[in-house]
Amino acid sequence: MRDLFGDAPGAGPANGDIALALVLHDQTDKAWLLAETIDRRTAQWAPKSKATRGEGRDENIWTMPIWLAQERGWM
């Protein structure tokens, strides 16, 4: 299905997951350095094994377990 901007978004996050808009500051092979703002001093590492990055216009949307977002202070 397509919307005005291209592909329509799929279903929301799986049960127990949350989707957050975060800023990518850095990355390694195993983790992303993410923050809620452009202030790198508040950034926290999120393991790539536990989080996924959106694609296209949603590239700044990160889906992860709720416990991880709470642990990092993003919710």
PyMOL Python script that loads the backbone (N, CA, C, O; Angstrom):
from pymol import cmd

cmd.read_pdbstr("""\
ATOM      1  N   MET A   1       0.843  -1.175   0.000  1.00  0.00           N
ATOM      2  CA  MET A   1       0.000   0.000   0.000  1.00  0.00           C
ATOM      3  C   MET A   1       0.893   1.245   0.000  1.00  0.00           C
ATOM      4  O   MET A   1       1.942   1.267   0.644  1.00  0.00           O
ATOM      5  N   ARG A   2       0.473   2.259  -0.716  1.00  0.00           N
ATOM      6  CA  ARG A   2       1.244   3.490  -0.807  1.00  0.00           C
ATOM      7  C   ARG A   2       0.426   4.650  -0.264  1.00  0.00           C
ATOM      8  O   ARG A   2      -0.803   4.661  -0.348  1.00  0.00           O
ATOM      9  N   ASP A   3       1.132   5.624   0.294  1.00  0.00           N
ATOM     10  CA  ASP A   3       0.464   6.833   0.732  1.00  0.00           C
ATOM     11  C   ASP A   3       1.037   8.002  -0.056  1.00  0.00           C
ATOM     12  O   ASP A   3       1.762   7.793  -1.028  1.00  0.00           O
ATOM     13  N   LEU A   4       0.727   9.212   0.342  1.00  0.00           N
ATOM     14  CA  LEU A   4       1.174  10.411  -0.362  1.00  0.00           C
ATOM     15  C   LEU A   4       2.695  10.488  -0.495  1.00  0.00           C
ATOM     16  O   LEU A   4       3.200  11.053  -1.465  1.00  0.00           O
ATOM     17  N   PHE A   5       3.431   9.925   0.471  1.00  0.00           N
ATOM     18  CA  PHE A   5       4.884  10.029   0.492  1.00  0.00           C
ATOM     19  C   PHE A   5       5.593   8.767   0.014  1.00  0.00           C
ATOM     20  O   PHE A   5       6.819   8.694   0.095  1.00  0.00           O
ATOM     21  N   GLY A   6       4.869   7.783  -0.476  1.00  0.00           N
ATOM     22  CA  GLY A   6       5.494   6.535  -0.909  1.00  0.00           C
ATOM     23  C   GLY A   6       4.825   5.376  -0.210  1.00  0.00           C
ATOM     24  O   GLY A   6       3.603   5.341  -0.069  1.00  0.00           O
ATOM     25  N   ASP A   7       5.632   4.427   0.229  1.00  0.00           N
ATOM     26  CA  ASP A   7       5.088   3.259   0.906  1.00  0.00           C
ATOM     27  C   ASP A   7       4.455   3.650   2.224  1.00  0.00           C
ATOM     28  O   ASP A   7       5.010   4.435   2.993  1.00  0.00           O
ATOM     29  N   ALA A   8       3.296   3.094   2.469  1.00  0.00           N
ATOM     30  CA  ALA A   8       2.613   3.350   3.736  1.00  0.00           C
ATOM     31  C   ALA A   8       3.360   2.621   4.842  1.00  0.00           C
ATOM     32  O   ALA A   8       3.908   1.543   4.612  1.00  0.00           O
ATOM     33  N   PRO A   9       3.386   3.189   6.022  1.00  0.00           N
ATOM     34  CA  PRO A   9       4.077   2.516   7.121  1.00  0.00           C
ATOM     35  C   PRO A   9       3.439   1.172   7.410  1.00  0.00           C
ATOM     36  O   PRO A   9       2.229   0.998   7.264  1.00  0.00           O
ATOM     37  N   GLY A  10       4.266   0.226   7.822  1.00  0.00           N
ATOM     38  CA  GLY A  10       3.767  -1.093   8.181  1.00  0.00           C
ATOM     39  C   GLY A  10       3.107  -1.040   9.543  1.00  0.00           C
ATOM     40  O   GLY A  10       2.833   0.027  10.091  1.00  0.00           O
ATOM     41  N   ALA A  11       2.869  -2.197  10.054  1.00  0.00           N
ATOM     42  CA  ALA A  11       2.289  -2.272  11.387  1.00  0.00           C
ATOM     43  C   ALA A  11       3.245  -1.656  12.390  1.00  0.00           C
ATOM     44  O   ALA A  11       4.445  -1.553  12.132  1.00  0.00           O
ATOM     45  N   GLY A  12       2.723  -1.250  13.518  1.00  0.00           N
ATOM     46  CA  GLY A  12       3.549  -0.642  14.562  1.00  0.00           C
ATOM     47  C   GLY A  12       4.522  -1.639  15.153  1.00  0.00           C
ATOM     48  O   GLY A  12       4.613  -2.776  14.690  1.00  0.00           O
ATOM     49  N   PRO A  13       5.245  -1.221  16.169  1.00  0.00           N
ATOM     50  CA  PRO A  13       6.215  -2.094  16.807  1.00  0.00           C
ATOM     51  C   PRO A  13       5.549  -3.333  17.401  1.00  0.00           C
ATOM     52  O   PRO A  13       4.364  -3.323  17.735  1.00  0.00           O
ATOM     53  N   ALA A  14       6.342  -4.397  17.525  1.00  0.00           N
ATOM     54  CA  ALA A  14       5.841  -5.632  18.127  1.00  0.00           C
ATOM     55  C   ALA A  14       5.507  -5.389  19.592  1.00  0.00           C
ATOM     56  O   ALA A  14       5.970  -4.423  20.199  1.00  0.00           O
ATOM     57  N   ASN A  15       4.712  -6.265  20.138  1.00  0.00           N
ATOM     58  CA  ASN A  15       4.345  -6.164  21.546  1.00  0.00           C
ATOM     59  C   ASN A  15       5.606  -6.168  22.403  1.00  0.00           C
ATOM     60  O   ASN A  15       6.456  -7.045  22.251  1.00  0.00           O
ATOM     61  N   GLY A  16       5.731  -5.199  23.299  1.00  0.00           N
ATOM     62  CA  GLY A  16       6.914  -5.102  24.143  1.00  0.00           C
ATOM     63  C   GLY A  16       8.009  -4.227  23.551  1.00  0.00           C
ATOM     64  O   GLY A  16       9.052  -4.032  24.175  1.00  0.00           O
ATOM     65  N   ASP A  17       7.780  -3.699  22.350  1.00  0.00           N
ATOM     66  CA  ASP A  17       8.738  -2.803  21.694  1.00  0.00           C
ATOM     67  C   ASP A  17       8.165  -1.392  21.614  1.00  0.00           C
ATOM     68  O   ASP A  17       6.963  -1.178  21.770  1.00  0.00           O
ATOM     69  N   ILE A  18       9.050  -0.445  21.368  1.00  0.00           N
ATOM     70  CA  ILE A  18       8.644   0.947  21.200  1.00  0.00           C
ATOM     71  C   ILE A  18       9.449   1.542  20.045  1.00  0.00           C
ATOM     72  O   ILE A  18      10.598   1.161  19.822  1.00  0.00           O
ATOM     73  N   ALA A  19       8.849   2.469  19.321  1.00  0.00           N
ATOM     74  CA  ALA A  19       9.528   3.190  18.240  1.00  0.00           C
ATOM     75  C   ALA A  19       9.780   4.615  18.719  1.00  0.00           C
ATOM     76  O   ALA A  19       8.858   5.307  19.152  1.00  0.00           O
ATOM     77  N   LEU A  20      11.032   5.044  18.637  1.00  0.00           N
ATOM     78  CA  LEU A  20      11.428   6.375  19.105  1.00  0.00           C
ATOM     79  C   LEU A  20      12.167   7.128  18.010  1.00  0.00           C
ATOM     80  O   LEU A  20      12.910   6.532  17.231  1.00  0.00           O
ATOM     81  N   ALA A  21      11.964   8.433  17.951  1.00  0.00           N
ATOM     82  CA  ALA A  21      12.733   9.294  17.049  1.00  0.00           C
ATOM     83  C   ALA A  21      13.988   9.723  17.801  1.00  0.00           C
ATOM     84  O   ALA A  21      13.905  10.448  18.792  1.00  0.00           O
ATOM     85  N   LEU A  22      15.153   9.273  17.328  1.00  0.00           N
ATOM     86  CA  LEU A  22      16.420   9.563  17.986  1.00  0.00           C
ATOM     87  C   LEU A  22      17.446  10.036  16.966  1.00  0.00           C
ATOM     88  O   LEU A  22      17.311   9.772  15.771  1.00  0.00           O
ATOM     89  N   VAL A  23      18.472  10.737  17.443  1.00  0.00           N
ATOM     90  CA  VAL A  23      19.548  11.252  16.604  1.00  0.00           C
ATOM     91  C   VAL A  23      20.727  10.286  16.677  1.00  0.00           C
ATOM     92  O   VAL A  23      21.168   9.920  17.767  1.00  0.00           O
ATOM     93  N   LEU A  24      21.234   9.875  15.519  1.00  0.00           N
ATOM     94  CA  LEU A  24      22.409   9.010  15.452  1.00  0.00           C
ATOM     95  C   LEU A  24      23.667   9.868  15.533  1.00  0.00           C
ATOM     96  O   LEU A  24      23.868  10.755  14.705  1.00  0.00           O
ATOM     97  N   HIS A  25      24.517   9.606  16.532  1.00  0.00           N
ATOM     98  CA  HIS A  25      25.755  10.358  16.703  1.00  0.00           C
ATOM     99  C   HIS A  25      26.975   9.588  16.236  1.00  0.00           C
ATOM    100  O   HIS A  25      27.943  10.193  15.775  1.00  0.00           O
ATOM    101  N   ASP A  26      26.952   8.270  16.343  1.00  0.00           N
ATOM    102  CA  ASP A  26      28.093   7.441  15.945  1.00  0.00           C
ATOM    103  C   ASP A  26      27.618   5.998  15.891  1.00  0.00           C
ATOM    104  O   ASP A  26      26.506   5.683  16.316  1.00  0.00           O
ATOM    105  N   GLN A  27      28.471   5.123  15.364  1.00  0.00           N
ATOM    106  CA  GLN A  27      28.135   3.712  15.355  1.00  0.00           C
ATOM    107  C   GLN A  27      29.387   2.865  15.253  1.00  0.00           C
ATOM    108  O   GLN A  27      30.428   3.320  14.780  1.00  0.00           O
ATOM    109  N   THR A  28      29.269   1.631  15.702  1.00  0.00           N
ATOM    110  CA  THR A  28      30.308   0.626  15.543  1.00  0.00           C
ATOM    111  C   THR A  28      29.651  -0.549  14.841  1.00  0.00           C
ATOM    112  O   THR A  28      28.493  -0.464  14.433  1.00  0.00           O
ATOM    113  N   ASP A  29      30.375  -1.632  14.699  1.00  0.00           N
ATOM    114  CA  ASP A  29      29.789  -2.827  14.092  1.00  0.00           C
ATOM    115  C   ASP A  29      28.657  -3.397  14.941  1.00  0.00           C
ATOM    116  O   ASP A  29      27.766  -4.070  14.423  1.00  0.00           O
ATOM    117  N   LYS A  30      28.695  -3.126  16.254  1.00  0.00           N
ATOM    118  CA  LYS A  30      27.747  -3.762  17.156  1.00  0.00           C
ATOM    119  C   LYS A  30      26.758  -2.832  17.843  1.00  0.00           C
ATOM    120  O   LYS A  30      25.831  -3.306  18.499  1.00  0.00           O
ATOM    121  N   ALA A  31      26.930  -1.513  17.708  1.00  0.00           N
ATOM    122  CA  ALA A  31      26.038  -0.601  18.437  1.00  0.00           C
ATOM    123  C   ALA A  31      25.921   0.756  17.753  1.00  0.00           C
ATOM    124  O   ALA A  31      26.777   1.165  16.968  1.00  0.00           O
ATOM    125  N   TRP A  32      24.807   1.448  18.092  1.00  0.00           N
ATOM    126  CA  TRP A  32      24.581   2.821  17.652  1.00  0.00           C
ATOM    127  C   TRP A  32      24.665   3.735  18.861  1.00  0.00           C
ATOM    128  O   TRP A  32      24.219   3.370  19.948  1.00  0.00           O
ATOM    129  N   LEU A  33      25.232   4.921  18.680  1.00  0.00           N
ATOM    130  CA  LEU A  33      25.254   5.943  19.726  1.00  0.00           C
ATOM    131  C   LEU A  33      24.106   6.899  19.426  1.00  0.00           C
ATOM    132  O   LEU A  33      24.154   7.645  18.448  1.00  0.00           O
ATOM    133  N   LEU A  34      23.068   6.876  20.272  1.00  0.00           N
ATOM    134  CA  LEU A  34      21.826   7.597  20.018  1.00  0.00           C
ATOM    135  C   LEU A  34      21.502   8.575  21.137  1.00  0.00           C
ATOM    136  O   LEU A  34      21.881   8.376  22.292  1.00  0.00           O
ATOM    137  N   ALA A  35      20.792   9.638  20.768  1.00  0.00           N
ATOM    138  CA  ALA A  35      20.318  10.619  21.754  1.00  0.00           C
ATOM    139  C   ALA A  35      18.992  11.195  21.277  1.00  0.00           C
ATOM    140  O   ALA A  35      18.639  11.093  20.102  1.00  0.00           O
ATOM    141  N   GLU A  36      18.266  11.801  22.207  1.00  0.00           N
ATOM    142  CA  GLU A  36      17.000  12.448  21.868  1.00  0.00           C
ATOM    143  C   GLU A  36      17.229  13.807  21.217  1.00  0.00           C
ATOM    144  O   GLU A  36      16.331  14.337  20.563  1.00  0.00           O
ATOM    145  N   THR A  37      18.417  14.375  21.388  1.00  0.00           N
ATOM    146  CA  THR A  37      18.731  15.700  20.844  1.00  0.00           C
ATOM    147  C   THR A  37      20.073  15.641  20.116  1.00  0.00           C
ATOM    148  O   THR A  37      20.726  14.598  20.065  1.00  0.00           O
ATOM    149  N   ILE A  38      20.465  16.777  19.560  1.00  0.00           N
ATOM    150  CA  ILE A  38      21.755  16.839  18.876  1.00  0.00           C
ATOM    151  C   ILE A  38      22.922  16.950  19.853  1.00  0.00           C
ATOM    152  O   ILE A  38      24.081  16.951  19.438  1.00  0.00           O
ATOM    153  N   ASP A  39      22.628  17.043  21.130  1.00  0.00           N
ATOM    154  CA  ASP A  39      23.658  17.130  22.163  1.00  0.00           C
ATOM    155  C   ASP A  39      24.277  15.751  22.383  1.00  0.00           C
ATOM    156  O   ASP A  39      23.663  14.878  22.995  1.00  0.00           O
ATOM    157  N   ARG A  40      25.481  15.567  21.885  1.00  0.00           N
ATOM    158  CA  ARG A  40      26.163  14.272  21.969  1.00  0.00           C
ATOM    159  C   ARG A  40      26.446  13.858  23.414  1.00  0.00           C
ATOM    160  O   ARG A  40      26.594  12.669  23.697  1.00  0.00           O
ATOM    161  N   ARG A  41      26.523  14.828  24.331  1.00  0.00           N
ATOM    162  CA  ARG A  41      26.833  14.501  25.728  1.00  0.00           C
ATOM    163  C   ARG A  41      25.757  13.653  26.378  1.00  0.00           C
ATOM    164  O   ARG A  41      26.025  12.982  27.375  1.00  0.00           O
ATOM    165  N   THR A  42      24.551  13.665  25.843  1.00  0.00           N
ATOM    166  CA  THR A  42      23.461  12.876  26.416  1.00  0.00           C
ATOM    167  C   THR A  42      23.268  11.543  25.699  1.00  0.00           C
ATOM    168  O   THR A  42      22.352  10.792  26.035  1.00  0.00           O
ATOM    169  N   ALA A  43      24.108  11.243  24.724  1.00  0.00           N
ATOM    170  CA  ALA A  43      23.947  10.033  23.913  1.00  0.00           C
ATOM    171  C   ALA A  43      24.265   8.765  24.714  1.00  0.00           C
ATOM    172  O   ALA A  43      25.112   8.765  25.608  1.00  0.00           O
ATOM    173  N   GLN A  44      23.562   7.697  24.365  1.00  0.00           N
ATOM    174  CA  GLN A  44      23.733   6.379  24.981  1.00  0.00           C
ATOM    175  C   GLN A  44      23.895   5.349  23.874  1.00  0.00           C
ATOM    176  O   GLN A  44      23.360   5.518  22.778  1.00  0.00           O
ATOM    177  N   TRP A  45      24.633   4.282  24.161  1.00  0.00           N
ATOM    178  CA  TRP A  45      24.822   3.206  23.187  1.00  0.00           C
ATOM    179  C   TRP A  45      23.634   2.248  23.213  1.00  0.00           C
ATOM    180  O   TRP A  45      23.142   1.883  24.281  1.00  0.00           O
ATOM    181  N   ALA A  46      23.180   1.846  22.031  1.00  0.00           N
ATOM    182  CA  ALA A  46      22.125   0.843  21.891  1.00  0.00           C
ATOM    183  C   ALA A  46      22.671  -0.281  21.020  1.00  0.00           C
ATOM    184  O   ALA A  46      23.106  -0.021  19.898  1.00  0.00           O
ATOM    185  N   PRO A  47      22.661  -1.524  21.500  1.00  0.00           N
ATOM    186  CA  PRO A  47      23.191  -2.635  20.717  1.00  0.00           C
ATOM    187  C   PRO A  47      22.346  -2.901  19.469  1.00  0.00           C
ATOM    188  O   PRO A  47      21.116  -2.896  19.528  1.00  0.00           O
ATOM    189  N   LYS A  48      23.012  -3.129  18.353  1.00  0.00           N
ATOM    190  CA  LYS A  48      22.307  -3.413  17.103  1.00  0.00           C
ATOM    191  C   LYS A  48      21.526  -4.722  17.190  1.00  0.00           C
ATOM    192  O   LYS A  48      20.573  -4.929  16.440  1.00  0.00           O
ATOM    193  N   SER A  49      21.924  -5.595  18.095  1.00  0.00           N
ATOM    194  CA  SER A  49      21.206  -6.862  18.261  1.00  0.00           C
ATOM    195  C   SER A  49      19.842  -6.664  18.933  1.00  0.00           C
ATOM    196  O   SER A  49      18.991  -7.551  18.869  1.00  0.00           O
ATOM    197  N   LYS A  50      19.628  -5.524  19.570  1.00  0.00           N
ATOM    198  CA  LYS A  50      18.366  -5.259  20.274  1.00  0.00           C
ATOM    199  C   LYS A  50      17.527  -4.163  19.634  1.00  0.00           C
ATOM    200  O   LYS A  50      16.347  -4.030  19.960  1.00  0.00           O
ATOM    201  N   ALA A  51      18.102  -3.377  18.733  1.00  0.00           N
ATOM    202  CA  ALA A  51      17.386  -2.253  18.125  1.00  0.00           C
ATOM    203  C   ALA A  51      17.463  -2.351  16.604  1.00  0.00           C
ATOM    204  O   ALA A  51      18.403  -2.920  16.049  1.00  0.00           O
ATOM    205  N   THR A  52      16.459  -1.788  15.948  1.00  0.00           N
ATOM    206  CA  THR A  52      16.483  -1.719  14.487  1.00  0.00           C
ATOM    207  C   THR A  52      16.235  -0.286  14.057  1.00  0.00           C
ATOM    208  O   THR A  52      15.528   0.473  14.720  1.00  0.00           O
ATOM    209  N   ARG A  53      16.840   0.063  12.926  1.00  0.00           N
ATOM    210  CA  ARG A  53      16.712   1.412  12.377  1.00  0.00           C
ATOM    211  C   ARG A  53      15.692   1.405  11.254  1.00  0.00           C
ATOM    212  O   ARG A  53      15.658   0.485  10.437  1.00  0.00           O
ATOM    213  N   GLY A  54      14.858   2.441  11.220  1.00  0.00           N
ATOM    214  CA  GLY A  54      13.901   2.574  10.131  1.00  0.00           C
ATOM    215  C   GLY A  54      14.618   2.846   8.819  1.00  0.00           C
ATOM    216  O   GLY A  54      15.817   3.126   8.800  1.00  0.00           O
ATOM    217  N   GLU A  55      13.880   2.763   7.731  1.00  0.00           N
ATOM    218  CA  GLU A  55      14.452   2.982   6.401  1.00  0.00           C
ATOM    219  C   GLU A  55      13.792   4.159   5.715  1.00  0.00           C
ATOM    220  O   GLU A  55      12.670   4.540   6.051  1.00  0.00           O
ATOM    221  N   GLY A  56      14.491   4.729   4.756  1.00  0.00           N
ATOM    222  CA  GLY A  56      13.946   5.841   3.985  1.00  0.00           C
ATOM    223  C   GLY A  56      13.652   7.045   4.850  1.00  0.00           C
ATOM    224  O   GLY A  56      14.506   7.496   5.613  1.00  0.00           O
ATOM    225  N   ARG A  57      12.448   7.562   4.732  1.00  0.00           N
ATOM    226  CA  ARG A  57      12.095   8.763   5.501  1.00  0.00           C
ATOM    227  C   ARG A  57      12.001   8.483   6.990  1.00  0.00           C
ATOM    228  O   ARG A  57      11.904   9.419   7.784  1.00  0.00           O
ATOM    229  N   ASP A  58      12.029   7.222   7.389  1.00  0.00           N
ATOM    230  CA  ASP A  58      11.969   6.843   8.795  1.00  0.00           C
ATOM    231  C   ASP A  58      13.335   6.441   9.351  1.00  0.00           C
ATOM    232  O   ASP A  58      13.407   5.733  10.355  1.00  0.00           O
ATOM    233  N   GLU A  59      14.421   6.886   8.709  1.00  0.00           N
ATOM    234  CA  GLU A  59      15.747   6.443   9.144  1.00  0.00           C
ATOM    235  C   GLU A  59      16.130   6.916  10.545  1.00  0.00           C
ATOM    236  O   GLU A  59      17.081   6.390  11.124  1.00  0.00           O
ATOM    237  N   ASN A  60      15.429   7.876  11.094  1.00  0.00           N
ATOM    238  CA  ASN A  60      15.697   8.329  12.461  1.00  0.00           C
ATOM    239  C   ASN A  60      14.698   7.756  13.467  1.00  0.00           C
ATOM    240  O   ASN A  60      14.592   8.239  14.594  1.00  0.00           O
ATOM    241  N   ILE A  61      13.967   6.723  13.047  1.00  0.00           N
ATOM    242  CA  ILE A  61      13.059   6.006  13.934  1.00  0.00           C
ATOM    243  C   ILE A  61      13.726   4.690  14.306  1.00  0.00           C
ATOM    244  O   ILE A  61      14.110   3.905  13.438  1.00  0.00           O
ATOM    245  N   TRP A  62      13.855   4.462  15.595  1.00  0.00           N
ATOM    246  CA  TRP A  62      14.537   3.276  16.126  1.00  0.00           C
ATOM    247  C   TRP A  62      13.528   2.458  16.912  1.00  0.00           C
ATOM    248  O   TRP A  62      12.836   2.991  17.779  1.00  0.00           O
ATOM    249  N   THR A  63      13.439   1.180  16.621  1.00  0.00           N
ATOM    250  CA  THR A  63      12.537   0.282  17.333  1.00  0.00           C
ATOM    251  C   THR A  63      13.376  -0.599  18.243  1.00  0.00           C
ATOM    252  O   THR A  63      14.376  -1.181  17.823  1.00  0.00           O
ATOM    253  N   MET A  64      12.951  -0.686  19.492  1.00  0.00           N
ATOM    254  CA  MET A  64      13.710  -1.441  20.492  1.00  0.00           C
ATOM    255  C   MET A  64      12.767  -1.888  21.594  1.00  0.00           C
ATOM    256  O   MET A  64      11.644  -1.392  21.692  1.00  0.00           O
ATOM    257  N   PRO A  65      13.218  -2.827  22.432  1.00  0.00           N
ATOM    258  CA  PRO A  65      12.385  -3.228  23.572  1.00  0.00           C
ATOM    259  C   PRO A  65      12.168  -2.047  24.528  1.00  0.00           C
ATOM    260  O   PRO A  65      13.043  -1.198  24.691  1.00  0.00           O
ATOM    261  N   ILE A  66      11.014  -2.012  25.140  1.00  0.00           N
ATOM    262  CA  ILE A  66      10.696  -0.944  26.084  1.00  0.00           C
ATOM    263  C   ILE A  66      11.724  -0.884  27.203  1.00  0.00           C
ATOM    264  O   ILE A  66      12.126   0.202  27.621  1.00  0.00           O
ATOM    265  N   TRP A  67      12.157  -2.054  27.696  1.00  0.00           N
ATOM    266  CA  TRP A  67      13.115  -2.063  28.807  1.00  0.00           C
ATOM    267  C   TRP A  67      14.409  -1.353  28.428  1.00  0.00           C
ATOM    268  O   TRP A  67      15.013  -0.687  29.270  1.00  0.00           O
ATOM    269  N   LEU A  68      14.851  -1.484  27.159  1.00  0.00           N
ATOM    270  CA  LEU A  68      16.091  -0.838  26.717  1.00  0.00           C
ATOM    271  C   LEU A  68      15.915   0.682  26.676  1.00  0.00           C
ATOM    272  O   LEU A  68      16.790   1.426  27.120  1.00  0.00           O
ATOM    273  N   ALA A  69      14.789   1.133  26.145  1.00  0.00           N
ATOM    274  CA  ALA A  69      14.513   2.578  26.092  1.00  0.00           C
ATOM    275  C   ALA A  69      14.433   3.170  27.493  1.00  0.00           C
ATOM    276  O   ALA A  69      14.926   4.273  27.729  1.00  0.00           O
ATOM    277  N   GLN A  70      13.825   2.456  28.413  1.00  0.00           N
ATOM    278  CA  GLN A  70      13.745   2.939  29.800  1.00  0.00           C
ATOM    279  C   GLN A  70      15.130   2.963  30.444  1.00  0.00           C
ATOM    280  O   GLN A  70      15.482   3.924  31.127  1.00  0.00           O
ATOM    281  N   GLU A  71      15.908   1.916  30.229  1.00  0.00           N
ATOM    282  CA  GLU A  71      17.245   1.829  30.802  1.00  0.00           C
ATOM    283  C   GLU A  71      18.147   2.959  30.332  1.00  0.00           C
ATOM    284  O   GLU A  71      18.980   3.449  31.094  1.00  0.00           O
ATOM    285  N   ARG A  72      17.984   3.379  29.068  1.00  0.00           N
ATOM    286  CA  ARG A  72      18.815   4.439  28.501  1.00  0.00           C
ATOM    287  C   ARG A  72      18.261   5.834  28.793  1.00  0.00           C
ATOM    288  O   ARG A  72      18.910   6.828  28.469  1.00  0.00           O
ATOM    289  N   GLY A  73      17.074   5.926  29.397  1.00  0.00           N
ATOM    290  CA  GLY A  73      16.486   7.215  29.743  1.00  0.00           C
ATOM    291  C   GLY A  73      15.762   7.894  28.602  1.00  0.00           C
ATOM    292  O   GLY A  73      15.571   9.110  28.633  1.00  0.00           O
ATOM    293  N   TRP A  74      15.353   7.141  27.594  1.00  0.00           N
ATOM    294  CA  TRP A  74      14.655   7.709  26.446  1.00  0.00           C
ATOM    295  C   TRP A  74      13.149   7.714  26.618  1.00  0.00           C
ATOM    296  O   TRP A  74      12.424   8.206  25.753  1.00  0.00           O
ATOM    297  N   MET A  75      12.674   7.170  27.731  1.00  0.00           N
ATOM    298  CA  MET A  75      11.227   7.217  28.010  1.00  0.00           C
ATOM    299  C   MET A  75      11.000   7.149  29.495  1.00  0.00           C
ATOM    300  O   MET A  75       9.855   7.174  29.946  1.00  0.00           O
TER     301      MET A  75
END
""", "prot")
cmd.dss("prot")
cmd.show_as("cartoon", "prot")
cmd.util.cbc("prot")
cmd.orient("prot")
